[in-house]
Each structure stands twice: as structure tokens, then as C-alpha cells.
Amino acid sequence: MQMEERVAADYQLVRWATYASVVGAVVLALLKLYAWILTDSVSVLASLVDSGMDLIASLIILFGVAIAQKPADNEHRLGHGKAEPLAVLAQSVFILASALFLLIYSIERIWSPKDLMHIETGVWVMVISIILTLALNLFQRFVVKKTGSTAVASDALHYLSDLLSSGMVLLGLWLVSGGVTAVDGWLGLALSVWILWSSVELMKTALDQLLDRQLSEEEQKKIAVIIQAHPEVAGFNDLRAYRSGPITFIQLDLELDDDLPLIEAHRITEEVTHQLKEAFAPADVMIHQEPKSIREDKAHHQWL
């Protein structure tokens, strides 16, 4: 498959993941709303609010991904990639708000516990929710592995927390049915803290991209291996590599033999550029050609 076709296929896969996320959030929210109305459980309410925030966040991610995948134009020469981390940042704010609401509500329920109703129906609803959430999360993780999408990764993290919270709610309903009424409020409190922590992690991920944080050491080593594998490359320096939404930006100085004709230096640079774009597609690669003697002069000046 050609690089352009692979990028287009990845973009399509990411869009399908965002559609699945929205549909899944709607179904889960409706199921949990039904369960909460029947049971009056604060832990079920916590899971309902989480799914409600999932829906809002998934819609934000859907539009963020659509904008981020738009090609560069005259007004946005580096593309629209930052729309994706902006969507993730907005998502994390919604999650943070839901966590604070749940925190207060759970503390109130701990002080004033209530008997729950229709617990058996609530249990079945949560079982169905867990199955649906697991299927969605597995699909999202497959998409992240194939595409490296930050937006889908953040959504997958949130649905993982939703999966764990649904499991806790299911356990809580079972314990309440056995007479341990107080556990409902404490589970709600635990879930609100978990959601709060997840929102902070999402914020960090979004801010890293918005502030153009350098790629991980592992990814930088991968870049170095690709560059140095070319037999006519003497070395490289001043590597700048960061990710903005779906696009990876790579900039560096490529060290070449001093006496190479310009056309040969251009050929080598194009070959290295192509290899990097293949490995980090979609990628924007900018390489400055530099005589290798410059590196020696730099080293000499540093020594002095």
C-alpha cells in the first residue's frame, strides 16, 4: 500500500472510531439513566454522569478530528493538527467538572445513605454496559495501535475508566443487595476520584502537544536509526521532533560530505525524507543540508 493510501486509510479508521464512540456513549447513557431511575443508586448515577461526559467529549473529539484531518491551506501552512489536542483539552475540562459534581454528591450520600430499589434490574443493565464498553474499548485500542491517534487514545482511556467504574458499580449493587447499604456512597466517592485523576492525565497529554513537546526518547532513537542507516549520511544534529494531532513534525540538520555535488546532496536528502515519512506517516519532514566539516568546527569550538 502506498504511503498516501495508508494515511487515508488511517484517517478513515480514526473517523470510524469517533463515530463508534458517539453511538456507544448515547446507548450507555440511556441504559444507565434507566438503571438510575429504577435504583436511585449514587454509584449508578456516577457511572451515568461519566457516560454523559463521554457523549459530550466524544462529540468534541469527533469535530476535533474532522478539523485536524483537513489538509494545510494558505492560512494554515502547517495544517490543522492542533485541533485534536484542543478537543482533548476541552474533553478533560468536562470530565473534571463531572468528577467534582460526583465528589460532592457522593459525600452527601455517605452522610445520608438510602435504601436502593430494583437492584436486580440495575445489575443487568450494568452487565450489558460492561459488554458494550469492552467491545468499544477494544476497537479503540486497535485504532490507536494502527494510527497512533491522540484523540482516540484519550477516548480509549476514558472508556477504560468507564469499564472499571461499571465493574465497581456492579460489585457495589451486589454488596448492597446483601445488606451493605453504605458501600454505594463510598463507591461513588472512589469513582469520582478516579475520573478526576483521568481528567488530569488527559490535560497533560493535550498540553504536551499544544506546547510542541519533543517526541519520546524511543521515537527519537527510531529517527536516528533511520537517518544513520543511509550509507552516504555522515551524521545529523539539531533534531526537533514533535507531534501535532495526527501529524508528526521532524526537523534536523543532515551532515553530508563537503565535496558532494548539490544534486547528489538533494538525492540523499530526499531518500532520508522518504524513509522518515514512511516510518512516521503522516509526517512533515524538513531537512537542512550541512557539510560534515561544520560538525567538526562546532566540536572544536565547544572544546575551546
N, C-alpha and C positions, 0 to 999 in steps of 0.2 A: 504494500500500500504506500502511495506517495505521501510525503510529509503533509501537503495541503489537505489531502483526503483524510489523513489521520487526525489532523487538528479539527476538521469539520465534523468528523465522527465523534470526537471527544466533546465538542461543543454541544452536539445533539444529545449525547448521553447526559451531560450536565443539565440540559433543559428538561429532559425526561425525569431526572431526579428531582428537580424543583416542582414539576407538575405532581409527581407522586407524593411529595412532601405536603403540598397543599391539600390534596384529596384525603390523604391519611389523617391530617390534622382535623379536617372537618368531621370525618367519621368518628375519630376518637373523642373529639369534644362532645358530639351528640350522644355517644354511648355513655360517657362519664356524667353528662348533665342528667341523663335519665337515672343513672345509678345514684347520684347525689340527691335528687328529688325524692327518691324512694327511701334512702337510708339516712339522710341528714348527717352523714359522716364527714368530719373535718378533713380526714386523710383523703377521702374520695374527692372532696372539694379542692384540696391541694393538687391532686392529680388533674382535676378538671381545669383549674386555673393554668396549670402547666401546659395542658393541651391547647387552651385558648391562646396562650402566649406563643405556642408552637404555630398556630394558624396565622397570627399576625406576623410573626417572624418569618414564616415560610413565604408569605406574600411579599414581604420586603426583599427576601432573598431572590424570589422569582423575578421581580423587577430589576434588582441589582445585577443579577447575572445577565439578563437581557441587555442591559445597558453596557455592562463590562465586555460583552462579546461583540459589540459594534466595532467595526474597523476604524483605524485612525482617519481623521479628516483634517481639513485645513486649520480648524480651530483647536483640534486636539491631536497634535502630531505624534504623541506617544500613546495614543489610544485612550480607551475609557476604562481601563482595568481597575482603577481605584474605586469605581462604583461598587465593586464586590466587597472590599473591606469596609466601605462606608455602610453598606447594607448589614454586614456582620456587626458593626458597632451599634447601629440602630437596634438590631435584634437583641444585643446584650443589654441595652438600656431597658427594653420591655421585660426581659427576663428578670432583671434586677428589681424592677417595680413589683412584679408578681411575687418575688421572693419576700420582699418587705411586707407586702399585704398578708401573705400567708403566715409570716412570723408573728405578727400581731394577733391574727385570728386564732392561731394555734395556742398561743399563750392564754388567750381568753378561754378556750375550750379546756385547757388543763385546769384552770381555776374553777370552771363551771362545767364538769362533764355531763354528757347527756346519754340516755339510752338510745341505741340505734334500732332502726326498723328495716324489715325486708332484707336482712343481711344475705340470705341465700342468693337473691337476685343480684345484689351488689357483687358477690363473689363471681358469679358467671359473667357479668359484664367486664370485670377486671381481667378474667381469664381470656376473654375474646380480645380485649385491648392489648394484652401482652403478646398474643399471637400476631396481631396486625402490626404492632410496633416492631416486633422482632423481624418480621418479613421486610418492612420498610427500612430498618436499620441495616440489614444485610445487603439490600440493594444499594443503599447509600455508600456503604463501605466498599462495595465493588466499584462504584463510580469513582470514589476518591482514589482507589488504587490505580485505576485506569487513567484518570485525568489529573489528579493532584489538586482538584478544585478546593480552594479555601472555604468558599461559601458552603459547599456540600459537606465538607469536613466539619464545619461548625454546626450545621444542621444535624449531622450524624451524632455529634457529641451530645447535643440537646436531646435527641431521641433516645440515646443510650441512657441518659439520666431519667427520661420518661419511662424507659423499660424497667430500670431499677426501682423507681418510685412506685410503679404499678405493682411490682413484686412485693414491695414493702406494704402497700395498701392491702393487697390480697392477704398477706400474713396478718396484718392488723385486724381485718374483718374476721378472720378465723379465730384470732385470740378473743375478740370482743364477743363472738358467738359463744365462747367458752366462759364468759363472765368477766373478762379482764377489760372493763369499760375504759379505764384511764389510758390505755395504750393508744387510743385513737388520737388524742391531743398530742401525745409525745411523738407519734409518727409524723403528724403534720408539722411539728417543730423540726424534726430531723430532715424532712423533705425540703422545708423552706431554706434551711442552712445549705443543703446540697445544691439547690437551684441557685442560691446566692453565690456559691463558690464557682459554679459553672459559668455564671454571667461574667465574673471577674476574669476567668480564663479566656472567654471569648473576646473580651475587651482587649486583653493583652495581644491576642492573635491579630485583631484588626489594627491596633495601633502599630504593631511591628511592620505591617505592610504599608500603612499610611505614612510612616516615618522612614520608609525605604531601608529597613534593617537588612544587613548583609545576610546572604544565604548561609545555611548551616555549614559547619566545618566539613561534614561529609560531602555535601554538594560542591563545595569549593575544591575539595580533593578530586572529585569526579571531573570538574572542569580542567584542573591541572593535568590529569592523566590524558584527557583527550588532546589537549594542546601539545603536550610533550611527546605524544605518540607519533606526531608528524616528523619524519626524518630530517626535514630541512629547517625545522624551527630550533633556534639556539636557546630560547627560553621566553619568559614573559614576566611582566611586572605591573604594578598598579591595577590589580584586579578589583573591579567593582561589580558585584552581582547581587541583585535583589529581585523580589517578586512583587508585581502589582496586579492583583486579581489573577486572571488566568495566564498572564504574560510574564515570562522571566526575562529580565534585562541583564545583559552581560557586556561589560566594557573592560578593555585591557590594552596594554602596550605589548605588541608582539615583537620579540627580538629576532632579527634576521641577519644573515651575513652582510657585511658592509658593501661588498662588491656585486651584490645581486642586481641585475637589470630591473627596472621598475615593473616591467611586465611579468617577470618571474615572482617578484615580491607580491604583486597583486594576485597571481595564481595561488600562491601558498596561503595567502590571507583568505581568499575565497574558499579554499578547501577546509581550512580550520573553521571558518564561519559556518559552513555547511554542516560539519560534524557536530558543532555545538547546537545548532538549530535542530538537528535530528535528535540529539540527546535530551534537549530541554523544551521541545515543541509544546506550545507556541513560544517562540523566543525572539527577542530583538537583540542582535549582536552588533556591537560597534568596536572595531579593532583599529588601533593606531600602529602603523609600522615603524619600527625603531631599529637602527643599526646596533648590533650587539656590542660594539665598542663603547656606546653610550653607557651601557650597564657597567662596563669596566671602569669608565670615568666616574660614574656615580659611586661605585665601591671605593675607588681611590679617594674621592673627596670625603666620604664617610670615615675612612681610616685616618685621614688627616684631621 
